[in-house]
């Protein structure tokens, strides 16, 4: 999910990559470190060859945890990245929003077959958009055909503040991408509408619903959706560095740590840590958060187009088939200065969350997704080899 920013601090990554480190949690046997040496090497390559400021990865394997890092959290001080580092998770926010919608469905407070028009009268209207033909399921699996508002950066830049209604209005000023239910296209507008529906159904702020239903019950103490246009990341965090999507290795680097997240809100505004994301996705995958019917709905996928290679999309979650044939489940998020992947096995036994505090990659990788794919391949395919 791409974003725009007005911050132009010139924090430049240092020429020397910082020393990389990896550590097992105390509960893990020391022999487990051997299995992650290849992951650690990849983290170092992401900094030394990919040119990223810093990268971190946390691996959960049964009861064992391993945390590795390379590069820095702050290019000015040289501070290292740590397991406590909070970062903007971008579109991984969608998994939390879809989970809340499915909990409301389980409670009988809404149905996935309800239309957008039923809950938000007159909101999805104009340029062939028709809220009476778009249901909640289509919003969650991106089959609504509703225009993606973040594709109109010019309109986003015209607003000082970004209440959800204004984001939807940007989308409604463009023709729909296709008739509802007749195709697939990733659209952040779908999740802004889902967030608005949650608030309409519950009468509470989306941030409070996520906190009350997911963060607090499952011990995700570092995971939250900022209220309003709060631009800060509360608690310990890495700086977030962006090249504003310029591909030249020498392009200037800007500090985008302070960012008005209201323009992404339910589509990508949340903040978390690697440990919290692993805990959340493990609980989700093993069925601790949703009842069986809603679990089945979430993990029923549709084919994707022009998105992550070899991916299918469920309701706020995706599956990715790795080059070795193994399929992992989770979600990725990409925004200015912070790209993340959180994926694991379908049984939730093995999870990997990784984050880079830059949005570019040099060398053999076109972008951080290439690094993430290699990392998942390294972690999940080593045991499937003969």
N, C-alpha and C positions, 0 to 999 in steps of 0.2 A: 504494500500500500504506500503510495508516494505522497509526500507532503511538501508544503512550501514553508519557508521560514524567512524572517527578516533579520535574523541575527548574523552579524558578520565579524565576530571576533576572529582574530587571525591566529588562533592556537594551531601551530604547525607540529605535526609529529616529528620527533627527534630523528636524526639520521641513524642513530644506533638503536637497534631493537633491544628492549630490555630482556634480561635473563628470564627464561621460562621456568615455571615451577609446576609440579603436580603433587598431590597428596591424597593419601587414603584417609578416610575417617577412622577414628580409633577403634571402632567396632569391627573393622575389616581386617582379615588376615593379610600379612605383609605380602604374601605371594600374589595377591590380586594386582599389585602394581605392574607386574610384568605384562598383564593383558592390555594395559593402557599406554604402553610405550609408543605404539604407532600413533595413537590419538595425540599424545604429547608432541611428537615430532611434527604432526600436521598443524597443531596450534602454533608452533615456532615458525613453520613455513608461511603461515597466514600473515605473520608479522614481517618476517625477513624478506619473503618474496612477494607476498600480496600487498605489502606496504600499509597494512592496517595499524592503527594506534595500539589496539589491544583486542584480545579475544579470551573468552572463558568458556569452559564446558564442565558440566556436572553430569556424571554417569551414575545411575542407580541400577544395580544388578542384584535382584533379590533383596537381602538385607544390607548389602554393601554399597557404599557410596565412594566415588572418587571425584576429586575436583582438580582441574588443571587450568593453567592460565599462561599466557605469553603477552609481551608488550606491557602497556601501561593503561591505567585508568585516567591519568591526567598528564598530558604531554609537557606541562610547565613544571610540575613538581617531580615527575617520574614515579609517582605513587603507583603501586601495582594493583591490579584488579583482585578482588577478594570474593569469597562466597556470599558476603553480606551486600555486595554491590546491587543496588536497584537500578533498573533500566526501563525505558519505554518499550512495551512489548508489541506495539502496533496491532496488527490484525489477529494476534492470538487473543485479543480482547473479544473477538467474535465468539470464541468457544464459551467464554463466561456468559455472554448475552444469550446465546442459544440454549445454554444449560438452564438459565432462569426461565426462559420461555417454556422449555419442556417441563420444568417443575410446575409451572402454572397450568400447563395442559394436564399433568398428572393430577392436579388438585381440582380439575374440572372448571377452572376459572376462564379458560379460553380453549379453543380447538385449533389444531393446525390447519383445519379447513375453513376457519373464519377468514373473511376477507379484510383487506386493509381498510376498505370503505366502512365496514361495520364498526371498527374501533377508532378510525381516524377519518370521519366523514369529510369529503371534499378536499382532502390533503393530496391524494394521488390522482391528479387530474391535469389534463392539458397535453398537447403534442402527442396524442394517441395513448397517453398513460390513462389507465382506467382502474381505480382501486377496487371496483366491484369484481374485476376479473383476476385480481392478484390475491392469493391467499398467504397465510402466515408461513406455510411450508415453502412456498416459492421464494419468500424473502430469505429464509434461512439457508436454502440450498442454491441461491443465485440463479433461479430459473424464471424470475419475474419479468426480465427484459427492461427493468427500470434503469434509466441512464445513471452512470456513476458520476456523482457530483465532483469528485476530486479530479476528474478529467478536465474540468473547467477551472484551471488555476487562476485565470484572469478574474473570474467572478469571485472566487474565494478571496483574492487579494483586495477586492473592493470593500470588504466588510472589516470593521474594527473588531466586532464581536461576532460569534457564530452560534446563536441558538439553533437547536435542531431544525426548527421550522425553516430557517433561512437556508440551511443545507439542502433540505428537500426542495425548496423553491428553485434553487440553482438547477437541480436535476429536472424539475418539471418544465424548465425553460428550453429543454432540448427534446428532440423526438426520442421515443423509446427505442431500445436496441433491437427488440423483436417482440412479437405478440407473447403475452404471458404463457409460460409453460411450453413454448415451442423451441427453446434453445438454452444455452448456458453462457453467462457472461458475469465475471466478477464485478460486483457493484457495491461500493461502500454505502450507497443510499439505502440498500436493503436493510442494513443493520442499524442505521439511524432510525428507520421506520420501526424496526423491531424494538429498539430502545424506547421509542415514543409509545408503542403499544404496551410495553411493560409498565410504564408510568401511568398510562390510562387505566389499565386493569387494576393496578395495586394502589394507586393514589400516592405513591411514594417515589422519591428520586431514584433513578437507576443506580447511582453509586451506593445508596443505602440498601437496595435490594441485593446487589452483588455482595456487599459486606455481610449482610444478615443471613443470606442463604448459602454463601460459598466461603468467603474469606474467614469469617469467624468460626463457623462449625468445623472447618477442615484445617484450622491452624495456620492459615496463610497470612502470617502477621505482617508481611512486607508487600502485600498485594492490594491495590486499591485503584479506583477510578477517581481522578481529581474532580472536585466540585467546580462547576463553572469554568472560568478561563484561567484558573490558577496555573502559572507557567513553571512552577518549581517542582523538583523531585524531592520529596521529603525523606530524610534519613540518609544513610551513606549511599553514595552513587558514583558511577563513572561519569566523566565528561562525555558528551556525545558530539562527534565531529562529522561534518558533512562537506562534500565537494559540490553540492547542489547539482548532482548528476552529470557533472562534466567528466569525461572519460580520460582526458589528458593526465598522465601521471604527475605532471607539474602543476595541475590546477590548484588554486588556493583552497586552503582548508578553513572552514568556519566552525565556530562553536555554536551548536544548536541545543545545548543542554536545557536552556530556558525556552520553553515553547508553549504557546497557547494551545492546549490540547482540546479545547472545546470544538475546534474545527474537525476533530476526528471522533470524539465522544464514544458512542457505542460501537463504532466501526474500528477504532484503533487507539483510544486514549489512555489505556490502562498502564500501570507501572507494577513491576514485580521483580522477583529474583529467580535465579536458576533453580534453587532448592524448592521454592514455592511452586514453580511451574511443574517440576517433576512430581511433587506431591499431588498437585491438582490433577494432572493427566493420569497418574497411576490410579487415583481414586475413581476417576471418570471411566477409565478403561475396564477396571475390575467390577464396575457396577455398584459402587458405594454411594453415588450421588443421585442417580436416576433409577426409577422403577423399570422392570424389564421391557414394558411396552415402549416407553420413551427412549430407553437405551437402544432398542431396535430401530426406532425412528432416526435417532441421531446418527447411527452407523450404517444406514442405508444410503448408498452413494449414487451419484449420477456422474456421467463422463464430463470432463472439463475441456475447455478450448482456450488456447493462447494463454496458458497459465504455467504452473510448475510442471515440468516434464514428468510423464508417467504418473500423474496424480488423478484421483477421483475425489469428489466432494460430497460429504454428508450434510448434516445440519450443524454448521460451525466447526466441523472437524474435516480433516482430509486424510486420505491414504496416499502413500508414495511407494511405488515399486522401485526398489533399488536395482542397480545393474546386475547384482548377483541373483536377483529373483525374489529376495526377501521383501515383504511388504511391511511398512511401519505406519503408525497412526499418530496423528497429532495436528499441529498447526504451525505456520510460520507467520512472522510479522516483519514488515520492512517499512521504516520511516526515516526521516532525516537523522542521520548520525547513530542509528541503532537498528541493527537487523538481528533477528532471533529465529531459532528453530527449536521446537519441543516435540520430539517424536519418540515412540516406543513400540514394543511388540503389542499385539492385540490383547494379550492376557495381562498387560501392565507389569510384567515381571522385570522388564529391562526398559529403561528410559534414558534419553539423552537430551539435555537442554544446552544450547550453546548461544552465545551472544557476541557480536562484534560492535565496538563503539565507534564504527566508521561505516560509510555506505558505499565503499568502492572496493575494487580489488585489482591489483596489477598482476603481472606474470601470466601464469597459465589459466587463471580464472577470470571470467568476464565480470562476475559480481560475487558478493558473498554467498549466494545460493550454491555456486559451484564448490566453495569451501565446505559448506554445510553438507552437501551431498557426499563429498569425499569423506567427511567425518562420519556420517551415518554408515556409509559403506565400510569404513574401517572398523567401526564398533559392532555393527550388526551382521556383517558378512564373514567375519573371521571364523566364527564357529560353524558356519554352513559349508566351509570349504572341506573337501574330502581329506 
